[in-house]
Amino acid sequence: MHDVSSTYGMDSLSKMKGETNTAIKEVRITTPSRLHFSLIDLNGRLGRIDGGFGLAINEPNFQIVAESSTEIQVDSKAYTERASEILTRLQKSYQFPGIKLKLTSEIPTHSGFGSGTQLSLGIASAVNTLYNLNLDVLELANAVGRGGTSGIGVAAFETGGFIVDGGHRYPEQKPSFLPSAAADNIPPPPILFRHTFPEWQLLIVMPNCDRIYGEQELDLFRTLCPQPSSIAPKLSHLLLFQVLPALLEDDMQSFGRALNEIQTFGWKKVEIDAQGVELQRTLEFLQTNGALGVGVSSWGPAICAVSEDIEGLKQKTEVFLRELPSGGTCFVTTANNTGAYIK
């Protein structure tokens, strides 16, 4: 029987709930990243919008060390202000004296890895554990305002694996086409499907492109949504008859072909076109130098490639990236099929 369930609300994070007690002085949390392969419906003709599918991966990650404290202290290279804002928001809903946070590993910002959700849930989980709040993941996501567009990041934190979410009711639940960062007070969508991802090595490639977020991202949603009604049926057909069967049958070639096709139309093409020529050149290079399939995660610039010779592809890609005007990086990782680790 396949692992298909509505994840939220389940006590699947027993590692978060049930081990908490007032004697805990320190908690260590390692989050996954998430790859978001595509939003499904940005038209709303059938009464729902958003929806999407993606994958939790092991690197990059947040490694958070948290201690109880009487004040808020944050030690971070890139996320001091953001982490402090999350904690201040949590204090308004759940009274706790303070917390001392140290981020010993950080997910790059605005790169396609879902850093905002992973950071928010990692911090909320630290508070939840240290102060015995006994909140489940859905309650934590609502408390920190995540999941307003995509449910992939929240489910990636909770269970890992390959995830499909069912979007939001439109317009009564979510009245506008907005990204998660701007869609506050909207609950995470239902999870339609979660499955363990095969033990394939994945090449993550990051050309040094512009980062799309904030007002630029909002403007793209405002001006290019709703998308044509023909896109969602085509993408849903690809998901149902190529991506998911390939996943269940451990068929890397079919999975790769589907990923390649997804890059050519709909909202994913909007995201790729917005990034410009260096991202497009990188996609073309990977597809012609050994990748069976490539997929840009969210707005990028992170790209996931699958290949039967991942080390050979990595070596070629390192040479290619050095030749780009702004360079780039690449590394090999694997799927995370368990979610965040909390000790």
Buried (B, 14 or more C-beta within 10 A) or exposed (E): EEEEEBBBEBEBBEBBBEEBEEEBEEBBBBBBBBBBBBBBBBBBEEEBBBBBBBBBBBBBBBBBBBBBBEEBBBEBEBBBEBBBEBBEBBBEEBEBEBBBBBBEEBBBBBBBBBBBBBBBBBBBBBBBBBBEBEBBBBBBBBBBBBBBBBBBBBBBBBBBBBBBBBBBBBEEBBBBBBBBBBBEEBBBBBBBBBBBBBEBBBBBBBBBBBBBBEEEBBEBBEEBBBBEEEBBBBBEEBBEEBBBEBBEEEBBEBBBBBBBBBBEBBBBBBBBEBBEEBBBBBBEBBBEBBBBBBBBBBBBBBBBBBBBEBEEBBEBBBEBBEEBEEEBEBEBBBBBBBBBBBE
